């Protein structure tokens, strides 16, 4: 075995608003030094919540941006890289070109930066279909390329609900380490329910709420207490301003039910079974996406109130603490939350890495 690592200094590529980094930093031995994204709005939220990170706004295929990433990472002694590079070419049609498919260029850019910086460990997060498409052909391509760079690889699908996240979000995760193979964290079967996550926020009607306000109710679960412990005020708990017809539809749907209770003339053109669905108090949430505030989008309406969930409720279901404040316009905030890696899942990955190669 080589030397144990005392501190993990992170370069976060495709960082978004910072869920991956924020979760990693819940382990005191991890700190994000550099965060990179082409979306200035997401990086504004990142900087607001993690002000010590060096922020780079730009496209990593740009020569000047790449040079900035490399130089700042070397100066700040980065020894770990995290990120979820987009892989649009990982589809049945893309097999012919594989990793050379131009739609996968961002994935290759990620690995090029790995090759230049030679971190001790790096992690890749992506859609779970990446592992199964073309009978695992793409997954094998990735493993082969990472092995050639001199890294051991472990991979699999993690369900966020196994790590204290009140959401059934599944993601493909690769942990790549120079020293040894690090297995993925296992988690447990003890779920956190929607009620345990957002029950204390069960107020506000359509259009109500403010960017900043006081808490109205005391926490009723350990999860709520944990999310609230560093926050004196409640942020981002503002309900969408739904149309009269949307409110009428929701008022016809009983607690925890769905569009099966709507008359035929009000069903509209939605083909999917989950549309107009309400969350269930005693279960985990389905995957939070970037349109969680639209009542017709899916199963993202409040279990009992006639509105979709608020950004703060969605952030709770993603496992963000209440002192993580999202900044920007409404559409930007919902993208930041919907695209994020759940922090508690990221923390589990950090904990496992530290357990294996930390000091």
C-alpha positions as CSV (number, residue, x, y, z in Angstrom):
1,X,0.0,0.0,0.0
2,X,1.1,3.5,-0.7
3,X,0.8,6.5,1.6
4,X,-2.6,7.3,3.0
5,X,-4.2,10.5,1.9
6,X,-4.8,13.1,4.6
7,X,-7.0,15.5,2.6
8,X,-8.9,15.2,-0.7
9,X,-8.7,18.4,-2.8
10,X,-11.4,18.3,-5.5
11,X,-11.8,19.6,-9.0
12,X,-15.6,19.5,-9.8
13,X,-16.2,19.3,-13.5
14,X,-19.7,19.9,-14.8
15,X,-20.4,21.1,-11.3
16,X,-23.8,22.6,-11.7
17,X,-25.1,24.2,-8.5
18,X,-22.8,22.0,-6.5
19,X,-24.7,19.0,-5.0
20,X,-21.8,16.6,-5.6
21,X,-19.2,18.9,-4.0
22,X,-21.6,19.9,-1.1
23,X,-22.2,16.3,-0.3
24,X,-18.5,15.4,-0.5
25,X,-17.6,18.3,1.9
26,X,-19.9,16.7,4.5
27,X,-16.9,14.6,5.1
28,X,-14.4,16.9,6.7
29,X,-11.4,15.5,4.8
30,X,-12.8,16.7,1.4
31,X,-12.8,20.2,0.0
32,X,-13.6,21.5,-3.4
33,X,-10.8,23.7,-4.7
34,X,-12.0,24.3,-8.3
35,X,-15.5,24.1,-9.8
36,X,-16.2,24.3,-13.5
37,X,-19.4,24.7,-15.5
38,X,-20.6,26.6,-18.6
39,X,-23.7,27.7,-16.8
40,X,-23.1,31.0,-14.9
41,X,-26.4,30.8,-13.0
42,X,-25.6,27.4,-11.5
43,X,-22.1,28.6,-10.6
44,X,-23.6,31.7,-8.9
45,X,-25.4,29.3,-6.5
46,X,-22.3,27.2,-6.1
47,X,-20.2,30.3,-5.1
48,X,-22.9,31.5,-2.8
49,X,-22.9,28.3,-0.8
50,X,-19.2,27.3,-1.2
51,X,-17.4,30.6,-1.4
52,X,-13.9,29.2,-0.9
53,X,-13.9,27.3,-4.2
54,X,-12.2,28.8,-7.3
55,X,-14.9,29.2,-9.9
56,X,-14.3,28.8,-13.7
57,X,-17.2,29.6,-16.0
58,X,-16.8,28.2,-19.5
59,X,-16.7,25.2,-21.9
60,X,-13.9,22.7,-21.1
61,X,-13.3,22.2,-24.8
62,X,-12.1,25.7,-25.1
63,X,-8.3,25.8,-25.0
64,X,-8.0,28.8,-22.7
65,X,-10.6,27.4,-20.3
66,X,-8.8,24.0,-20.2
67,X,-5.5,25.7,-19.5
68,X,-7.1,27.7,-16.7
69,X,-8.6,24.4,-15.2
70,X,-5.2,22.6,-15.4
71,X,-3.2,25.5,-14.0
72,X,-5.5,26.4,-11.1
73,X,-5.9,22.7,-10.2
74,X,-2.1,22.2,-10.1
75,X,-1.7,25.4,-8.1
76,X,-4.3,24.3,-5.6
77,X,-2.9,20.8,-5.4
78,X,-6.0,19.0,-6.6
79,X,-5.8,15.2,-6.1
80,X,-9.3,14.2,-6.8
81,X,-11.8,14.9,-9.7
82,X,-15.6,14.4,-9.6
83,X,-18.2,15.0,-12.2
84,X,-21.0,13.8,-14.5
85,X,-19.9,14.4,-18.1
86,X,-22.9,14.4,-20.6
87,X,-22.9,11.3,-22.8
88,X,-25.5,11.8,-25.5
89,X,-23.8,9.3,-27.8
90,X,-24.3,6.4,-25.3
91,X,-27.3,5.0,-27.1
92,X,-28.0,2.0,-29.4
93,X,-27.3,4.2,-32.4
94,X,-24.0,5.5,-31.0
95,X,-22.3,2.1,-30.8
96,X,-20.7,2.3,-34.2
97,X,-18.5,5.2,-33.1
98,X,-18.3,4.4,-29.4
99,X,-16.2,6.8,-27.4
100,X,-15.2,8.5,-30.7
101,X,-18.8,9.6,-31.2
102,X,-18.6,13.4,-31.3
103,X,-21.6,13.6,-28.9
104,X,-19.3,12.0,-26.3
105,X,-16.6,14.6,-26.6
106,X,-17.3,16.0,-23.1
107,X,-16.7,12.5,-21.6
108,X,-13.4,12.3,-23.4
109,X,-12.4,15.9,-22.3
110,X,-13.1,14.7,-18.7
111,X,-10.7,11.8,-19.1
112,X,-8.1,14.0,-20.9
113,X,-8.1,16.2,-17.8
114,X,-7.7,13.1,-15.6
115,X,-4.7,12.1,-17.8
116,X,-3.1,15.5,-17.4
117,X,-3.7,16.0,-13.6
118,X,-3.2,12.3,-12.6
119,X,-5.4,12.5,-9.5
120,X,-5.3,9.8,-6.8
121,X,-9.0,9.1,-7.3
122,X,-11.8,10.3,-9.6
123,X,-15.5,9.5,-9.7
124,X,-17.9,9.6,-12.7
125,X,-21.7,10.0,-12.2
126,X,-24.1,9.4,-15.0
127,X,-27.5,8.0,-16.1
128,X,-28.0,4.4,-15.1
129,X,-28.7,3.3,-18.8
130,X,-25.0,3.9,-19.4
131,X,-24.2,0.6,-17.9
132,X,-26.8,-1.5,-19.8
133,X,-27.0,0.1,-23.3
134,X,-25.8,-2.3,-26.0
135,X,-25.3,-5.1,-23.5
136,X,-22.8,-3.1,-21.6
137,X,-20.6,-2.3,-24.5
138,X,-20.2,1.4,-23.6
139,X,-19.5,0.5,-20.0
140,X,-16.7,-1.8,-21.2
141,X,-15.3,1.0,-23.4
142,X,-15.1,3.3,-20.3
143,X,-13.5,0.6,-18.1
144,X,-10.9,-0.1,-20.8
145,X,-10.0,3.5,-21.3
146,X,-9.8,4.2,-17.5
147,X,-7.6,1.0,-17.0
148,X,-5.3,2.3,-19.7
149,X,-4.9,5.5,-17.7
150,X,-3.6,3.3,-14.8
151,X,-6.7,3.2,-12.6
152,X,-8.6,0.5,-10.8
153,X,-12.4,0.8,-11.4
154,X,-15.5,-0.2,-9.6
155,X,-18.9,0.7,-10.8
156,X,-22.6,0.1,-10.3
157,X,-26.0,1.7,-9.9
158,X,-26.7,3.5,-6.6
159,X,-30.2,4.3,-5.5
160,X,-30.2,7.5,-3.5
161,X,-32.9,6.1,-1.1
162,X,-30.3,3.7,0.4
163,X,-28.3,6.6,1.7
164,X,-30.9,8.6,3.6
165,X,-32.2,10.5,0.5
166,X,-36.0,10.5,0.5
167,X,-36.0,9.8,-3.3
168,X,-35.8,6.8,-5.5
169,X,-33.1,8.3,-7.8
170,X,-30.8,5.8,-9.5
171,X,-27.5,6.8,-11.0
172,X,-24.5,5.0,-12.5
173,X,-21.3,5.6,-10.4
174,X,-17.7,4.8,-11.2
175,X,-15.0,5.1,-8.6
176,X,-11.6,5.0,-10.1
177,X,-8.5,4.9,-7.9
178,X,-4.7,4.5,-8.7
179,X,-3.9,2.7,-5.4
180,X,-6.5,0.0,-5.3
181,X,-10.1,-0.9,-6.2
182,X,-12.6,0.9,-4.0
183,X,-16.0,-0.8,-3.9
184,X,-19.1,1.4,-4.1
185,X,-20.9,2.2,-0.8
186,X,-23.6,-0.2,0.1
187,X,-26.2,1.8,2.1
188,X,-29.1,0.3,3.9
189,X,-32.8,-0.4,3.6
190,X,-34.0,2.2,6.1
191,X,-35.8,4.8,4.0
192,X,-36.7,8.4,4.8
193,X,-40.2,9.2,3.7
194,X,-41.7,12.2,2.0
195,X,-43.5,13.1,5.3
196,X,-40.2,12.9,7.3
197,X,-38.6,15.1,4.6
198,X,-41.2,17.9,4.1
199,X,-44.0,17.4,6.6
200,X,-43.0,20.5,8.5
201,X,-43.4,22.6,5.3
202,X,-47.0,21.5,4.6
203,X,-48.5,24.9,4.1
204,X,-48.6,27.6,1.3
205,X,-51.2,27.6,-1.4
206,X,-50.6,28.4,-5.1
207,X,-48.5,31.5,-5.5
208,X,-47.8,31.9,-1.8
209,X,-44.4,32.1,-0.1
210,X,-41.3,34.2,-0.3
211,X,-37.6,33.8,-1.1
212,X,-36.9,34.2,2.6
213,X,-39.3,33.7,5.5
214,X,-39.6,32.3,9.0
215,X,-40.4,28.7,9.8
216,X,-44.0,28.2,10.7
217,X,-43.8,24.7,12.3
218,X,-41.4,22.9,14.5
219,X,-39.5,19.9,12.9
220,X,-41.2,16.5,13.5
221,X,-38.5,14.1,12.3
222,X,-34.8,13.6,12.7
223,X,-34.3,14.3,9.0
224,X,-36.1,17.7,9.3
225,X,-34.0,18.6,12.4
226,X,-30.8,17.7,10.5
227,X,-31.7,19.8,7.4
228,X,-32.7,22.8,9.6
229,X,-29.9,22.7,12.1
230,X,-27.7,25.5,10.5
231,X,-30.5,27.7,9.2
232,X,-32.3,30.4,11.1
233,X,-34.6,31.3,8.1
234,X,-36.4,29.3,5.4
235,X,-35.3,30.0,1.9
236,X,-36.8,29.1,-1.6
237,X,-40.1,27.9,-0.1
238,X,-42.3,29.6,-2.7
239,X,-45.2,27.8,-4.4
240,X,-45.8,28.0,-8.2
241,X,-48.6,30.3,-9.3
242,X,-50.9,27.7,-10.9
243,X,-53.7,28.4,-13.3
244,X,-57.3,28.2,-12.1
245,X,-57.8,25.0,-14.1
246,X,-54.8,23.4,-12.6
247,X,-56.0,24.2,-9.1
248,X,-59.4,22.9,-10.0
249,X,-57.9,19.6,-11.2
250,X,-55.8,19.2,-8.1
251,X,-58.8,19.9,-5.9
252,X,-60.5,16.9,-7.5
253,X,-57.6,14.6,-6.7
254,X,-57.7,13.1,-3.2
255,X,-54.7,12.9,-0.9
256,X,-51.8,10.8,-2.4
257,X,-53.8,10.0,-5.5
258,X,-53.5,10.8,-9.2
259,X,-55.2,11.6,-12.5
260,X,-57.4,8.5,-12.3
261,X,-59.8,10.7,-10.3
262,X,-60.1,13.3,-13.0
263,X,-63.1,13.2,-15.4
264,X,-62.3,12.4,-19.0
265,X,-62.9,15.9,-20.3
266,X,-60.2,17.3,-17.9
267,X,-57.5,14.7,-18.7
268,X,-56.0,16.6,-21.6
269,X,-53.4,15.1,-23.9
270,X,-50.9,13.7,-21.3
271,X,-50.1,10.1,-22.2
272,X,-48.1,9.2,-19.1
273,X,-49.7,7.5,-16.1
274,X,-47.8,9.7,-13.6
275,X,-49.0,13.1,-14.7
276,X,-51.0,15.0,-12.1
277,X,-49.8,12.6,-9.4
278,X,-49.5,13.5,-5.7
279,X,-46.5,12.4,-3.6
280,X,-47.2,9.7,-1.0
281,X,-46.5,10.7,2.6
282,X,-45.1,7.3,3.7
283,X,-43.0,6.5,0.6
284,X,-39.9,8.0,-1.0
285,X,-40.4,10.5,-3.8
286,X,-39.9,9.4,-7.4
287,X,-36.9,11.1,-9.2
288,X,-37.0,14.9,-8.9
289,X,-36.5,16.4,-12.4
290,X,-36.1,19.9,-13.7
291,X,-39.9,20.5,-14.0
292,X,-41.0,19.6,-10.5
293,X,-43.0,22.8,-10.1
294,X,-45.4,22.1,-12.9
295,X,-48.5,20.2,-11.5
296,X,-49.0,18.3,-14.8
297,X,-45.4,17.2,-15.2
298,X,-45.5,14.0,-13.1
299,X,-45.8,12.8,-9.6
300,X,-44.6,16.0,-8.0
301,X,-47.7,17.5,-6.5
302,X,-48.0,17.9,-2.7
303,X,-49.6,14.9,-1.0
304,X,-52.5,17.0,0.3
305,X,-52.2,20.7,-0.8
306,X,-53.4,21.9,-4.2
307,X,-50.0,22.8,-5.7
308,X,-46.8,21.3,-6.9
309,X,-43.8,21.1,-4.5
310,X,-41.8,24.2,-3.9
311,X,-38.0,24.5,-4.7
312,X,-37.2,24.0,-0.9
313,X,-39.4,20.9,-0.8
314,X,-37.6,19.6,-3.9
315,X,-34.3,20.4,-2.3
316,X,-35.3,18.5,0.8
317,X,-36.2,15.5,-1.3
318,X,-32.7,15.8,-2.9
319,X,-31.2,16.0,0.7
320,X,-29.9,19.5,0.5
321,X,-29.7,21.3,3.9
322,X,-31.9,24.3,4.4
323,X,-28.9,26.6,4.6
324,X,-28.0,25.7,1.0
325,X,-29.7,28.7,-0.8
326,X,-30.5,28.6,-4.5
327,X,-30.2,31.9,-6.3
328,X,-31.5,33.0,-9.7
329,X,-34.7,33.0,-11.7
330,X,-37.4,30.3,-11.1
331,X,-36.5,28.3,-14.2
332,X,-32.8,28.4,-13.3
333,X,-33.4,27.3,-9.7
334,X,-35.5,24.3,-10.7
335,X,-32.8,23.2,-13.2
336,X,-30.2,23.5,-10.5
337,X,-32.2,21.3,-8.1
338,X,-33.4,18.8,-10.6
339,X,-29.9,18.2,-12.1
340,X,-28.1,17.9,-8.8
341,X,-26.4,14.8,-7.4
342,X,-28.1,14.2,-4.0
343,X,-25.6,15.4,-1.4
344,X,-26.2,12.5,1.0
345,X,-25.4,10.1,-1.8
346,X,-22.2,12.1,-2.6
347,X,-21.3,12.0,1.1
348,X,-21.6,8.2,1.2
349,X,-19.2,8.0,-1.8
350,X,-16.7,10.3,0.0
351,X,-17.0,8.3,3.2
352,X,-16.2,5.1,1.4
353,X,-13.2,6.6,-0.4
354,X,-11.8,8.0,2.9
355,X,-12.4,4.6,4.6
356,X,-10.3,2.9,1.9
357,X,-7.4,5.3,1.2
358,X,-7.7,8.1,3.7
359,X,-5.2,8.6,6.5
